[in-house]
Amino acid sequence: MSGFPSAAADLVTLANWRVAPYSKWAFQHMREIVPSADIPNAPGDVWKLASEPKDFSSFGFEHGGRRYSLDQFLGNTDTDGLVILQRGKVIFEHYDNESDGS
């Protein structure tokens, strides 16, 4: 969504909220799209996972006939968050939920 009021083609609706590029905004503004209830968390009752970061800078794979690094894939797919666990330990975390304030 851009500008105010947004152009009809830019509006996030129930019909398109799970489809890129609308999903990037929608998943960070769910309560504005879908009726929901606030469910409080319990900060003192959090299951903390051990962290053992691994270097994924040389990790690559092919998809659709193209080679991707993990960073390229995360950027191209507008991934907000990814956590990789191995044997119960967090070995990779990526969060990109920057908001433009809207």
N, CA, C and O atoms as a GROMACS GRO file, in nm:
protein
  408
    1MET      N    1   0.085  -0.116   0.000
    1MET     CA    2   0.000   0.000   0.000
    1MET      C    3   0.090   0.122   0.000
    1MET      O    4   0.187   0.130   0.075
    2SER      N    5   0.056   0.215  -0.084
    2SER     CA    6   0.138   0.335  -0.094
    2SER      C    7   0.050   0.458  -0.110
    2SER      O    8  -0.057   0.452  -0.171
    3GLY      N    9   0.097   0.568  -0.054
    3GLY     CA   10   0.022   0.692  -0.065
    3GLY      C   11  -0.108   0.688   0.013
    3GLY      O   12  -0.145   0.585   0.070
    4PHE      N   13  -0.176   0.801   0.014
    4PHE     CA   14  -0.306   0.806   0.080
    4PHE      C   15  -0.396   0.899   0.001
    4PHE      O   16  -0.357   1.013  -0.022
    5PRO      N   17  -0.509   0.857  -0.039
    5PRO     CA   18  -0.550   0.717  -0.032
    5PRO      C   19  -0.475   0.634  -0.135
    5PRO      O   20  -0.430   0.686  -0.237
    6SER      N   21  -0.462   0.505  -0.108
    6SER     CA   22  -0.391   0.415  -0.199
    6SER      C   23  -0.472   0.396  -0.326
    6SER      O   24  -0.595   0.399  -0.324
    7ALA      N   25  -0.401   0.375  -0.436
    7ALA     CA   26  -0.468   0.343  -0.562
    7ALA      C   27  -0.532   0.205  -0.548
    7ALA      O   28  -0.482   0.120  -0.474
    8ALA      N   29  -0.642   0.182  -0.617
    8ALA     CA   30  -0.714   0.055  -0.607
    8ALA      C   31  -0.621  -0.064  -0.631
    8ALA      O   32  -0.636  -0.167  -0.565
    9ALA      N   33  -0.528  -0.053  -0.722
    9ALA     CA   34  -0.436  -0.163  -0.754
    9ALA      C   35  -0.339  -0.191  -0.640
    9ALA      O   36  -0.279  -0.299  -0.636
   10ASP      N   37  -0.322  -0.096  -0.549
   10ASP     CA   38  -0.228  -0.113  -0.436
   10ASP      C   39  -0.296  -0.162  -0.309
   10ASP      O   40  -0.227  -0.192  -0.212
   11LEU      N   41  -0.428  -0.170  -0.307
   11LEU     CA   42  -0.499  -0.206  -0.186
   11LEU      C   43  -0.483  -0.352  -0.150
   11LEU      O   44  -0.490  -0.440  -0.236
   12VAL      N   45  -0.459  -0.377  -0.022
   12VAL     CA   46  -0.453  -0.513   0.030
   12VAL      C   47  -0.595  -0.550   0.071
   12VAL      O   48  -0.659  -0.478   0.148
   13THR      N   49  -0.643  -0.663   0.019
   13THR     CA   50  -0.779  -0.707   0.046
   13THR      C   51  -0.779  -0.852   0.092
   13THR      O   52  -0.675  -0.918   0.092
   14LEU      N   53  -0.896  -0.901   0.131
   14LEU     CA   54  -0.907  -1.042   0.168
   14LEU      C   55  -0.879  -1.132   0.048
   14LEU      O   56  -0.843  -1.249   0.066
   15ALA      N   57  -0.894  -1.081  -0.072
   15ALA     CA   58  -0.869  -1.161  -0.192
   15ALA      C   59  -0.721  -1.173  -0.226
   15ALA      O   60  -0.681  -1.269  -0.292
   16ASN      N   61  -0.637  -1.077  -0.181
   16ASN     CA   62  -0.496  -1.079  -0.225
   16ASN      C   63  -0.394  -1.075  -0.112
   16ASN      O   64  -0.274  -1.072  -0.140
   17TRP      N   65  -0.437  -1.076   0.014
   17TRP     CA   66  -0.343  -1.053   0.124
   17TRP      C   67  -0.236  -1.159   0.139
   17TRP      O   68  -0.134  -1.133   0.203
   18ARG      N   69  -0.256  -1.276   0.082
   18ARG     CA   70  -0.154  -1.383   0.093
   18ARG      C   71  -0.067  -1.394  -0.031
   18ARG      O   72   0.007  -1.491  -0.045
   19VAL      N   73  -0.075  -1.299  -0.121
   19VAL     CA   74  -0.003  -1.304  -0.248
   19VAL      C   75   0.094  -1.185  -0.254
   19VAL      O   76   0.058  -1.073  -0.219
   20ALA      N   77   0.217  -1.211  -0.298
   20ALA     CA   78   0.314  -1.102  -0.315
   20ALA      C   79   0.265  -1.010  -0.426
   20ALA      O   80   0.205  -1.058  -0.523
   21PRO      N   81   0.288  -0.885  -0.416
   21PRO     CA   82   0.364  -0.812  -0.314
   21PRO      C   83   0.279  -0.770  -0.195
   21PRO      O   84   0.332  -0.713  -0.099
   22TYR      N   85   0.149  -0.797  -0.198
   22TYR     CA   86   0.059  -0.754  -0.090
   22TYR      C   87   0.091  -0.820   0.043
   22TYR      O   88   0.072  -0.760   0.149
   23SER      N   89   0.139  -0.944   0.040
   23SER     CA   90   0.164  -1.020   0.162
   23SER      C   91   0.270  -0.956   0.251
   23SER      O   92   0.264  -0.970   0.373
   24LYS      N   93   0.366  -0.888   0.193
   24LYS     CA   94   0.473  -0.825   0.272
   24LYS      C   95   0.412  -0.729   0.375
   24LYS      O   96   0.449  -0.731   0.492
   25TRP      N   97   0.320  -0.647   0.330
   25TRP     CA   98   0.252  -0.554   0.420
   25TRP      C   99   0.149  -0.626   0.506
   25TRP      O  100   0.138  -0.600   0.626
   26ALA      N  101   0.075  -0.716   0.445
   26ALA     CA  102  -0.037  -0.781   0.512
   26ALA      C  103   0.004  -0.861   0.635
   26ALA      O  104  -0.062  -0.854   0.738
   27PHE      N  105   0.112  -0.938   0.626
   27PHE     CA  106   0.152  -1.022   0.738
   27PHE      C  107   0.198  -0.939   0.858
   27PHE      O  108   0.205  -0.990   0.970
   28GLN      N  109   0.229  -0.812   0.837
   28GLN     CA  110   0.268  -0.725   0.948
   28GLN      C  111   0.151  -0.639   0.994
   28GLN      O  112   0.166  -0.561   1.089
   29HIS      N  113   0.036  -0.652   0.928
   29HIS     CA  114  -0.082  -0.573   0.963
   29HIS      C  115  -0.208  -0.661   0.966
   29HIS      O  116  -0.315  -0.618   0.925
   30MET      N  117  -0.194  -0.782   1.015
   30MET     CA  118  -0.305  -0.878   1.013
   30MET      C  119  -0.432  -0.826   1.077
   30MET      O  120  -0.541  -0.847   1.024
   31ARG      N  121  -0.421  -0.757   1.188
   31ARG     CA  122  -0.540  -0.711   1.259
   31ARG      C  123  -0.618  -0.608   1.180
   31ARG      O  124  -0.736  -0.584   1.209
   32GLU      N  125  -0.556  -0.547   1.079
   32GLU     CA  126  -0.626  -0.450   0.994
   32GLU      C  127  -0.698  -0.519   0.879
   32GLU      O  128  -0.776  -0.454   0.809
   33ILE      N  129  -0.673  -0.646   0.858
   33ILE     CA  130  -0.730  -0.718   0.745
   33ILE      C  131  -0.829  -0.825   0.788
   33ILE      O  132  -0.940  -0.834   0.735
   34VAL      N  133  -0.788  -0.905   0.887
   34VAL     CA  134  -0.868  -1.019   0.931
   34VAL      C  135  -0.906  -0.999   1.078
   34VAL      O  136  -0.819  -0.969   1.160
   35PRO      N  137  -1.034  -1.015   1.111
   35PRO     CA  138  -1.071  -1.004   1.252
   35PRO      C  139  -0.988  -1.103   1.336
   35PRO      O  140  -0.975  -1.219   1.299
   36SER      N  141  -0.934  -1.054   1.446
   36SER     CA  142  -0.849  -1.140   1.529
   36SER      C  143  -0.858  -1.096   1.674
   36SER      O  144  -0.909  -0.988   1.705
   37ALA      N  145  -0.810  -1.179   1.760
   37ALA     CA  146  -0.808  -1.150   1.904
   37ALA      C  147  -0.664  -1.137   1.950
   37ALA      O  148  -0.576  -1.208   1.902
   38ASP      N  149  -0.642  -1.047   2.043
   38ASP     CA  150  -0.510  -1.031   2.102
   38ASP      C  151  -0.489  -1.143   2.204
   38ASP      O  152  -0.568  -1.157   2.298
   39ILE      N  153  -0.384  -1.222   2.185
   39ILE     CA  154  -0.353  -1.330   2.278
   39ILE      C  155  -0.220  -1.294   2.344
   39ILE      O  156  -0.115  -1.302   2.280
   40PRO      N  157  -0.224  -1.255   2.471
   40PRO     CA  158  -0.101  -1.212   2.537
   40PRO      C  159  -0.002  -1.328   2.552
   40PRO      O  160  -0.041  -1.444   2.568
   41ASN      N  161   0.124  -1.294   2.548
   41ASN     CA  162   0.226  -1.397   2.570
   41ASN      C  163   0.267  -1.398   2.716
   41ASN      O  164   0.224  -1.313   2.794
   42ALA      N  165   0.348  -1.491   2.752
   42ALA     CA  166   0.398  -1.503   2.888
   42ALA      C  167   0.550  -1.493   2.884
   42ALA      O  168   0.617  -1.596   2.876
   43PRO      N  169   0.605  -1.372   2.889
   43PRO     CA  170   0.750  -1.354   2.876
   43PRO      C  171   0.833  -1.438   2.972
   43PRO      O  172   0.946  -1.473   2.940
   44GLY      N  173   0.778  -1.472   3.088
   44GLY     CA  174   0.852  -1.551   3.185
   44GLY      C  175   0.845  -1.700   3.157
   44GLY      O  176   0.911  -1.779   3.226
   45ASP      N  177   0.766  -1.740   3.058
   45ASP     CA  178   0.748  -1.882   3.028
   45ASP      C  179   0.786  -1.910   2.882
   45ASP      O  180   0.707  -1.964   2.805
   46VAL      N  181   0.907  -1.872   2.848
   46VAL     CA  182   0.956  -1.887   2.710
   46VAL      C  183   1.056  -2.002   2.705
   46VAL      O  184   1.146  -2.013   2.788
   47TRP      N  185   1.040  -2.086   2.606
   47TRP     CA  186   1.133  -2.196   2.586
   47TRP      C  187   1.253  -2.142   2.509
   47TRP      O  188   1.243  -2.110   2.391
   48LYS      N  189   1.365  -2.130   2.575
   48LYS     CA  190   1.485  -2.075   2.512
   48LYS      C  191   1.564  -2.188   2.448
   48LYS      O  192   1.596  -2.288   2.511
   49LEU      N  193   1.596  -2.167   2.321
   49LEU     CA  194   1.674  -2.266   2.248
   49LEU      C  195   1.822  -2.226   2.250
   49LEU      O  196   1.856  -2.108   2.243
   50ALA      N  197   1.906  -2.323   2.259
   50ALA     CA  198   2.050  -2.297   2.253
   50ALA      C  199   2.084  -2.246   2.113
   50ALA      O  200   2.020  -2.283   2.015
   51SER      N  201   2.184  -2.162   2.107
   51SER     CA  202   2.226  -2.105   1.980
   51SER      C  203   2.366  -2.154   1.945
   51SER      O  204   2.456  -2.150   2.028
   52GLU      N  205   2.382  -2.200   1.823
   52GLU     CA  206   2.511  -2.244   1.773
   52GLU      C  207   2.522  -2.200   1.627
   52GLU      O  208   2.515  -2.282   1.536
   53PRO      N  209   2.539  -2.067   1.605
   53PRO     CA  210   2.536  -2.012   1.468
   53PRO      C  211   2.637  -2.078   1.375
   53PRO      O  212   2.751  -2.106   1.413
   54LYS      N  213   2.592  -2.103   1.254
   54LYS     CA  214   2.676  -2.158   1.147
   54LYS      C  215   2.687  -2.054   1.037
   54LYS      O  216   2.600  -1.968   1.022
   55ASP      N  217   2.794  -2.061   0.960
   55ASP     CA  218   2.816  -1.969   0.849
   55ASP      C  219   2.746  -2.022   0.724
   55ASP      O  220   2.784  -2.126   0.671
   56PHE      N  221   2.646  -1.950   0.676
   56PHE     CA  222   2.574  -1.990   0.556
   56PHE      C  223   2.613  -1.905   0.434
   56PHE      O  224   2.546  -1.910   0.332
   57SER      N  225   2.721  -1.828   0.445
   57SER     CA  226   2.759  -1.739   0.336
   57SER      C  227   2.797  -1.814   0.208
   57SER      O  228   2.785  -1.759   0.099
   58SER      N  229   2.841  -1.937   0.219
   58SER     CA  230   2.878  -2.012   0.099
   58SER      C  231   2.767  -2.110   0.057
   58SER      O  232   2.783  -2.184  -0.041
   59PHE      N  233   2.656  -2.110   0.131
   59PHE     CA  234   2.545  -2.200   0.098
   59PHE      C  235   2.473  -2.149  -0.025
   59PHE      O  236   2.442  -2.030  -0.035
   60GLY      N  237   2.446  -2.238  -0.119
   60GLY     CA  238   2.373  -2.202  -0.240
   60GLY      C  239   2.290  -2.319  -0.288
   60GLY      O  240   2.314  -2.433  -0.250
   61PHE      N  241   2.194  -2.289  -0.371
   61PHE     CA  242   2.108  -2.394  -0.427
   61PHE      C  243   2.049  -2.346  -0.557
   61PHE      O  244   2.052  -2.227  -0.589
   62GLU      N  245   1.995  -2.440  -0.633
   62GLU     CA  246   1.930  -2.407  -0.760
   62GLU      C  247   1.781  -2.418  -0.746
   62GLU      O  248   1.728  -2.510  -0.684
   63HIS      N  249   1.712  -2.322  -0.807
   63HIS     CA  250   1.566  -2.322  -0.810
   63HIS      C  251   1.521  -2.257  -0.940
   63HIS      O  252   1.562  -2.145  -0.972
   64GLY      N  253   1.438  -2.327  -1.014
   64GLY     CA  254   1.388  -2.271  -1.140
   64GLY      C  255   1.497  -2.243  -1.240
   64GLY      O  256   1.487  -2.150  -1.319
   65GLY      N  257   1.603  -2.325  -1.237
   65GLY     CA  258   1.713  -2.307  -1.331
   65GLY      C  259   1.808  -2.195  -1.296
   65GLY      O  260   1.894  -2.160  -1.377
   66ARG      N  261   1.795  -2.138  -1.179
   66ARG     CA  262   1.882  -2.028  -1.138
   66ARG      C  263   1.951  -2.063  -1.006
   66ARG      O  264   1.893  -2.129  -0.920
   67ARG      N  265   2.074  -2.019  -0.990
   67ARG     CA  266   2.151  -2.043  -0.868
   67ARG      C  267   2.128  -1.926  -0.772
   67ARG      O  268   2.134  -1.810  -0.812
   68TYR      N  269   2.103  -1.958  -0.645
   68TYR     CA  270   2.079  -1.858  -0.543
   68TYR      C  271   2.171  -1.879  -0.424
   68TYR      O  272   2.201  -1.992  -0.386
   69SER      N  273   2.215  -1.769  -0.365
   69SER     CA  274   2.273  -1.775  -0.230
   69SER      C  275   2.154  -1.763  -0.135
   69SER      O  276   2.045  -1.724  -0.178
   70LEU      N  277   2.173  -1.795  -0.010
   70LEU     CA  278   2.064  -1.784   0.085
   70LEU      C  279   2.018  -1.638   0.097
   70LEU      O  280   1.898  -1.612   0.100
   71ASP      N  281   2.113  -1.545   0.102
   71ASP     CA  282   2.077  -1.403   0.111
   71ASP      C  283   1.996  -1.357  -0.011
   71ASP      O  284   1.899  -1.284   0.005
   72GLN      N  285   2.035  -1.401  -0.130
   72GLN     CA  286   1.960  -1.365  -0.251
   72GLN      C  287   1.817  -1.418  -0.244
   72GLN      O  288   1.722  -1.348  -0.276
   73PHE      N  289   1.804  -1.543  -0.202
   73PHE     CA  290   1.672  -1.605  -0.195
   73PHE      C  291   1.584  -1.533  -0.094
   73PHE      O  292   1.467  -1.506  -0.122
   74LEU      N  293   1.638  -1.501   0.023
   74LEU     CA  294   1.560  -1.432   0.125
   74LEU      C  295   1.514  -1.295   0.076
   74LEU      O  296   1.401  -1.255   0.100
   75GLY      N  297   1.602  -1.225   0.007
   75GLY     CA  298   1.566  -1.094  -0.048
   75GLY      C  299   1.465  -1.102  -0.160
   75GLY      O  300   1.369  -1.024  -0.164
   76ASN      N  301   1.485  -1.197  -0.251
   76ASN     CA  302   1.395  -1.210  -0.367
   76ASN      C  303   1.256  -1.257  -0.328
   76ASN      O  304   1.160  -1.230  -0.399
   77THR      N  305   1.244  -1.326  -0.216
   77THR     CA  306   1.114  -1.379  -0.174
   77THR      C  307   1.050  -1.294  -0.064
   77THR      O  308   0.945  -1.331  -0.012
   78ASP      N  309   1.114  -1.181  -0.029
   78ASP     CA  310   1.061  -1.094   0.077
   78ASP      C  311   1.035  -1.172   0.206
   78ASP      O  312   0.935  -1.148   0.274
   79THR      N  313   1.124  -1.262   0.238
   79THR     CA  314   1.110  -1.343   0.360
   79THR      C  315   1.128  -1.255   0.483
   79THR      O  316   1.231  -1.189   0.499
   80ASP      N  317   1.027  -1.255   0.569
   80ASP     CA  318   1.034  -1.175   0.692
   80ASP      C  319   1.116  -1.244   0.800
   80ASP      O  320   1.184  -1.177   0.878
   81GLY      N  321   1.111  -1.376   0.805
   81GLY     CA  322   1.183  -1.446   0.909
   81GLY      C  323   1.211  -1.590   0.872
   81GLY      O  324   1.127  -1.657   0.810
   82LEU      N  325   1.327  -1.637   0.909
   82LEU     CA  326   1.366  -1.776   0.886
   82LEU      C  327   1.454  -1.820   1.002
   82LEU      O  328   1.551  -1.752   1.037
   83VAL      N  329   1.421  -1.933   1.061
   83VAL     CA  330   1.503  -1.991   1.166
   83VAL      C  331   1.533  -2.136   1.126
   83VAL      O  332   1.442  -2.211   1.091
   84ILE      N  333   1.659  -2.173   1.130
   84ILE     CA  334   1.700  -2.310   1.099
   84ILE      C  335   1.752  -2.373   1.226
   84ILE      O  336   1.841  -2.320   1.292
   85LEU      N  337   1.694  -2.488   1.260
   85LEU     CA  338   1.736  -2.563   1.378
   85LEU      C  339   1.809  -2.689   1.335
   85LEU      O  340   1.776  -2.750   1.233
   86GLN      N  341   1.907  -2.728   1.413
   86GLN     CA  342   1.976  -2.855   1.394
   86GLN      C  343   1.998  -2.916   1.531
   86GLN      O  344   2.064  -2.859   1.617
   87ARG      N  345   1.939  -3.034   1.549
   87ARG     CA  346   1.951  -3.105   1.677
   87ARG      C  347   1.912  -3.016   1.795
   87ARG      O  348   1.978  -3.016   1.898
   88GLY      N  349   1.803  -2.940   1.778
   88GLY     CA  350   1.751  -2.858   1.886
   88GLY      C  351   1.824  -2.727   1.910
   88GLY      O  352   1.792  -2.657   2.007
   89LYS      N  353   1.920  -2.692   1.826
   89LYS     CA  354   1.994  -2.567   1.841
   89LYS      C  355   1.967  -2.476   1.721
   89LYS      O  356   1.956  -2.523   1.608
   90VAL      N  357   1.957  -2.347   1.748
   90VAL     CA  358   1.940  -2.248   1.642
   90VAL      C  359   2.074  -2.229   1.573
   90VAL      O  360   2.170  -2.183   1.635
   91ILE      N  361   2.080  -2.264   1.444
   91ILE     CA  362   2.206  -2.248   1.372
   91ILE      C  363   2.202  -2.131   1.273
   91ILE      O  364   2.306  -2.087   1.223
   92PHE      N  365   2.080  -2.080   1.246
   92PHE     CA  366   2.067  -1.964   1.158
   92PHE      C  367   1.938  -1.891   1.191
   92PHE      O  368   1.833  -1.953   1.209
   93GLU      N  369   1.946  -1.758   1.198
   93GLU     CA  370   1.828  -1.674   1.216
   93GLU      C  371   1.835  -1.556   1.121
   93GLU      O  372   1.940  -1.495   1.102
   94HIS      N  373   1.722  -1.524   1.063
   94HIS     CA  374   1.711  -1.408   0.975
   94HIS      C  375   1.576  -1.342   1.002
   94HIS      O  376   1.472  -1.408   0.997
   95TYR      N  377   1.577  -1.212   1.031
   95TYR     CA  378   1.454  -1.137   1.052
   95TYR      C  379   1.462  -1.009   0.970
   95TYR      O  380   1.561  -0.936   0.978
   96ASP      N  381   1.360  -0.983   0.892
   96ASP     CA  382   1.355  -0.861   0.812
   96ASP      C  383   1.211  -0.813   0.810
   96ASP      O  384   1.142  -0.821   0.708
   97ASN      N  385   1.167  -0.764   0.922
   97ASN     CA  386   1.030  -0.716   0.930
   97ASN      C  387   1.025  -0.565   0.941
   97ASN      O  388   0.939  -0.508   1.009
   98GLU      N  389   1.120  -0.501   0.874
   98GLU     CA  390   1.120  -0.355   0.876
   98GLU      C  391   0.990  -0.304   0.818
   98GLU      O  392   0.940  -0.356   0.718
   99SER      N  393   0.938  -0.205   0.881
   99SER     CA  394   0.812  -0.147   0.837
   99SER      C  395   0.837  -0.004   0.792
   99SER      O  396   0.925   0.064   0.845
  100ASP      N  397   0.761   0.039   0.695
  100ASP     CA  398   0.773   0.177   0.650
  100ASP      C  399   0.688   0.270   0.736
  100ASP      O  400   0.673   0.388   0.706
  101GLY      N  401   0.633   0.213   0.845
  101GLY     CA  402   0.555   0.295   0.937
  101GLY      C  403   0.408   0.304   0.903
  101GLY      O  404   0.331   0.363   0.978
  102SER      N  405   0.368   0.246   0.792
  102SER     CA  406   0.225   0.253   0.755
  102SER      C  407   0.151   0.131   0.803
  102SER      O  408   0.030   0.120   0.782
   0.00000   0.00000   0.00000
